[in-house]
Amino acid sequence: MRAAWLALLLALAAPLHAAVGAGDWLARIEPALRGLDYQGTLVHVAGGRVETVRLFHRRDGDRERERLVALGGAPREVIRDGRKVMCLGGEQGPLAFEVAAHGGWSPALALSAAGDLPGYRVQLAGRDRVAGHAAQRIDILATDRWRYGYRLWLEQVTGLPLRVDLVDDRGVAVEQVAFTELEIGRRPRDEDLEPSTSRGLVAVAPLAAARTAAPDWRVPSPPPGFALRSTRRDADGLQLLYSDGLASVSVYVEPADPRLRAASATRQGAVHAHAFQVDGWHVLALGKVPAATVAHLARTVRAVDSDG
C-alpha cells in the first residue's frame, strides 16, 4: 500500500514539475537581477584571460544602483545609478553614458526573452550548485551557425543568474561569467555604491533608434533574425548596430586610411572582428558572434541613398 501511495504522488507531481518549463525560469531573470539586493564576487573567463570583479546591487524603490570593481590589474570600475552609467579606469579617462530606455544594462537581462527569439531553442538541463547555491540549469541552443548558444545556471529560489556560459556550435564554452561568492538579500552600503571620484555621473545621448535615423549605409540581407536596431553618426563616420535580441554586432564605416590593411580578421575570446575596404571606405564589423556573422555583415554592407 505504501508503495502504491508513493507511485501516485510521483505521478501527480510529474505534471506540476513539467509545467515549470524553461521559459518560466527565464521569465524570472529580470525581476531577480533588477529587484533584489545582492553582492558578491564574479569571475570572467574569456580568451585565456581571467578577471575577478566585485559586484554590488541595490534597489531603492524605483531607483536601481550597481557598482562593479575590478580586483586585479589596473584600477577599473563601472557605476550605475538608474539610467546613468560611469566607467572609470579606461585609457580615455572617466566615461559616462545613458543606457537604453528598456533598461538593457546587463547582457543577462536579454536572456529573459530568449525563448521567443528566432534562432534559439530553450530547454531544461538538470540541477546543480554554483557558489554554494542550488541552481537550475537552462540551455539556450542556437539553431544555426550565425549565433552562439548559452548555458545558464539560475538560483533555485530567486532565479538570479549564478553562471552564464557562451558556447559555440560544438558546445565548447568560449566565455564564462560566474559568481564564486554571492550573498542574496544583503543590502550594499551607500559607500559601496559610490564611484571613487568626485565627478558625478552624467547622462549623454544613447544611440538613436533605427526607425528615427535613416543611415547612409545598410546591410541589405543581414543573417536570419538580425535587424538594424540603432545608428550613430559623427564627423568620422557611422556606426550601425545589428542585433537578434541577444547577440549584437556593431558595423563601423569611415573613410579608408591608407595605413590600415585592406582586409583582416581577428578574434579575442568570444569576440570576432572583420575589417574590409570598399570604394574608399573602411568597414569594421565587431561582435560577440561567430566569425561568419561579422564577416557577412562587413562584406555586404552597402551605401544607400539618404532617402532610401
C-alpha positions in Angstrom: 0.0 0.0 0.0 2.8 2.4 0.9 4.5 1.8 -2.5 1.2 2.5 -4.3 0.7 5.8 -2.5 4.3 6.8 -3.4 3.7 5.9 -7.1 0.5 8.0 -7.0 2.3 11.0 -5.5 5.1 10.8 -8.1 2.6 10.6 -10.9 0.7 13.7 -9.6 3.9 15.7 -9.1 5.4 15.0 -12.6 2.9 17.3 -14.5 3.5 20.0 -11.9 7.2 19.9 -12.4 6.8 19.8 -16.2 4.6 22.8 -16.1 7.6 24.9 -14.8 9.4 24.9 -18.1 12.5 26.7 -19.4 10.5 29.7 -20.4 9.1 30.1 -16.9 12.6 30.1 -15.5 13.9 32.7 -18.0 11.0 35.0 -17.0 12.4 35.1 -13.5 15.8 36.6 -14.6 14.8 40.2 -15.0 12.9 40.6 -11.7 15.8 38.9 -9.9 18.5 41.0 -11.5 16.8 44.3 -11.1 14.7 43.9 -8.0 16.9 42.1 -5.5 19.7 43.4 -3.2 22.8 41.3 -3.6 26.6 41.5 -3.6 29.3 39.0 -4.5 32.4 38.2 -6.5 32.3 37.4 -10.2 34.9 35.6 -12.3 35.0 36.3 -16.1 37.0 33.9 -18.2 37.5 34.6 -22.0 40.3 34.3 -24.5 42.7 32.8 -21.9 42.2 35.7 -19.6 40.7 35.6 -16.1 39.2 38.7 -14.5 37.7 39.0 -11.0 35.1 41.6 -10.2 33.3 42.7 -7.0 29.7 43.5 -7.7 27.2 45.4 -5.5 23.5 45.8 -6.4 20.7 47.6 -4.5 17.1 48.5 -5.2 15.6 51.6 -3.5 12.0 51.8 -4.7 12.1 52.8 -8.3 15.9 53.5 -8.1 18.3 50.8 -9.1 22.0 51.2 -8.2 25.0 49.0 -9.1 28.8 49.1 -8.9 31.4 46.7 -10.3 35.0 47.0 -9.2 37.9 45.1 -10.9 40.0 43.3 -8.3 43.1 42.8 -10.4 45.2 44.7 -12.9 44.8 48.5 -13.3 42.0 50.1 -11.1 38.7 50.0 -13.0 35.1 50.3 -12.0 31.6 50.7 -13.5 28.9 52.6 -11.6 25.3 52.7 -12.5 22.5 54.8 -10.9 19.2 54.3 -12.8 20.0 55.0 -16.5 23.2 56.8 -15.8 26.5 54.9 -16.0 30.1 55.8 -15.5 33.2 53.8 -16.4 36.4 54.6 -14.6 40.0 53.5 -15.3 39.9 53.3 -19.0 42.6 54.8 -21.3 40.2 57.7 -22.2 39.6 58.7 -18.6 36.1 58.8 -17.0 33.4 58.0 -19.4 29.6 58.4 -18.8 26.7 57.4 -20.9 23.0 56.6 -20.7 21.7 53.1 -21.2 18.7 52.3 -23.4 15.3 53.2 -22.2 14.3 49.5 -21.9 16.9 49.0 -19.2 19.3 46.9 -21.3 22.3 47.4 -19.0 23.1 43.9 -18.1 23.5 41.4 -21.0 21.8 38.8 -18.9 18.6 40.8 -18.9 18.1 40.0 -22.6 18.2 36.3 -21.8 14.7 36.6 -20.3 13.2 36.7 -23.8 15.4 34.1 -25.4 12.5 31.6 -25.7 10.6 34.0 -28.0 13.5 34.8 -30.4 14.1 33.2 -33.7 17.4 31.3 -33.9 17.2 29.9 -30.4 15.6 27.0 -28.6 15.5 26.7 -24.8 15.3 23.6 -22.6 15.7 22.5 -19.0 19.0 20.7 -18.3 19.0 19.5 -14.7 20.1 20.8 -11.3 23.5 21.9 -10.0 25.2 24.1 -7.4 27.1 27.3 -8.0 28.9 29.4 -5.3 27.1 27.3 -2.7 23.6 28.0 -4.1 21.3 25.4 -5.6 20.7 26.1 -9.2 18.5 25.1 -12.2 20.4 24.9 -15.5 18.8 26.2 -18.7 20.3 25.6 -22.1 19.7 28.2 -24.8 20.6 26.4 -28.0 21.5 28.2 -31.2 19.6 26.6 -34.1 22.0 27.9 -36.9 25.6 28.9 -37.4 25.1 32.7 -37.1 25.0 32.9 -33.3 26.3 31.4 -30.1 24.3 29.4 -27.6 24.1 29.8 -23.8 24.2 27.7 -20.7 22.6 29.3 -17.7 22.6 28.4 -14.0 19.7 30.2 -12.2 19.5 30.3 -8.4 16.7 27.9 -7.3 14.7 30.3 -5.2 15.0 33.7 -6.9 16.0 32.9 -10.5 19.1 35.1 -10.2 21.8 34.1 -12.8 24.7 32.5 -11.0 26.7 31.5 -14.0 26.5 32.1 -17.8 28.5 30.2 -20.4 28.6 31.4 -24.0 29.0 28.2 -26.2 30.0 27.6 -29.8 28.4 25.1 -32.2 30.4 22.2 -30.6 29.1 23.0 -27.1 32.5 24.4 -26.0 32.4 27.5 -23.7 34.1 30.5 -25.4 33.3 32.8 -22.5 32.2 32.2 -18.9 30.9 34.5 -16.2 30.2 33.0 -12.7 29.8 34.0 -9.1 32.4 32.5 -6.8 30.7 34.0 -3.8 27.3 35.6 -3.5 25.0 37.0 -0.8 21.4 37.4 -1.9 19.4 39.8 0.2 22.4 41.6 1.7 21.9 45.3 1.2 25.1 47.1 0.0 26.1 50.2 1.9 26.0 53.7 0.3 29.8 53.8 0.2 29.9 50.5 -1.7 27.8 52.1 -4.5 29.7 55.4 -4.8 32.3 56.0 -7.5 35.9 56.6 -6.4 35.9 60.0 -8.0 34.3 63.4 -7.2 33.0 63.6 -10.7 29.2 62.9 -10.9 27.5 60.6 -13.2 26.5 62.3 -16.4 24.0 61.1 -19.0 24.7 61.6 -22.7 22.6 60.7 -25.7 22.3 57.0 -26.4 22.4 55.5 -29.9 19.5 56.8 -32.0 16.8 54.2 -32.7 16.9 52.9 -36.3 13.4 54.0 -37.0 14.2 57.6 -36.4 17.6 57.8 -38.2 18.0 56.5 -41.7 21.6 55.5 -42.2 23.6 56.2 -45.4 24.8 52.6 -45.2 22.9 49.4 -44.7 23.2 45.6 -44.8 20.6 44.5 -47.4 20.3 40.9 -46.2 21.6 40.5 -42.6 21.8 37.0 -41.1 18.4 35.5 -40.2 17.0 37.1 -37.0 19.3 40.1 -37.1 17.9 43.6 -37.7 19.2 47.1 -37.6 18.4 48.4 -34.1 20.2 51.7 -33.9 22.6 54.1 -35.6 25.1 56.8 -34.6 26.8 59.3 -36.9 29.7 61.6 -36.1 32.4 63.6 -38.0 34.4 60.4 -38.7 31.7 58.1 -39.9 28.8 55.9 -39.0 28.0 53.1 -36.5 25.2 50.6 -37.2 24.1 48.2 -34.5 22.6 44.9 -35.7 21.1 42.5 -33.2 18.9 39.4 -33.0 17.7 40.3 -29.5 20.6 38.5 -27.7 23.7 38.8 -29.9 24.8 42.2 -31.3 27.3 43.3 -34.0 28.5 46.9 -34.5 29.4 47.9 -38.0 31.6 50.9 -38.3 32.0 52.8 -41.6 34.6 55.6 -42.0 36.9 57.0 -44.7 39.6 54.5 -45.5 43.1 55.1 -44.0 45.9 54.0 -46.4 47.9 52.9 -43.4 45.3 50.3 -42.5 45.2 46.8 -44.0 42.6 46.4 -46.7 41.2 43.3 -45.0 41.7 41.5 -41.7 40.0 39.0 -39.4 40.8 38.8 -35.7 39.5 37.1 -32.6 39.8 37.7 -28.9 37.9 35.2 -26.8 34.2 35.2 -28.0 34.6 38.5 -29.9 35.3 38.3 -33.6 36.2 41.3 -35.8 36.3 41.6 -39.6 37.7 44.6 -41.5 37.2 45.3 -45.2 37.6 48.2 -47.6 35.2 49.1 -50.3 35.0 52.2 -52.6 37.4 54.2 -50.4 35.7 53.3 -47.1 36.9 51.2 -44.2 34.3 48.9 -42.8 34.8 47.1 -39.4 32.2 44.6 -38.0 32.8 43.7 -34.4 30.7 41.4 -32.1 30.4 38.5 -29.7 29.2 36.2 -32.5 30.8 33.5 -34.7 33.3 34.7 -37.3 30.9 34.0 -40.2 28.4 36.6 -38.8 30.8 39.5 -38.6 32.3 38.6 -42.0 28.9 38.6 -43.6 27.9 42.0 -42.2 31.3 43.6 -43.1 31.3 42.2 -46.6 27.7 43.0 -47.5 27.2 46.5 -46.1 26.4 48.9 -48.9 25.9 52.7 -49.3 22.3 53.7 -49.9 20.6 56.9 -50.9 19.9 59.1 -47.9 16.2 58.8 -48.6 16.4 55.1 -49.3 
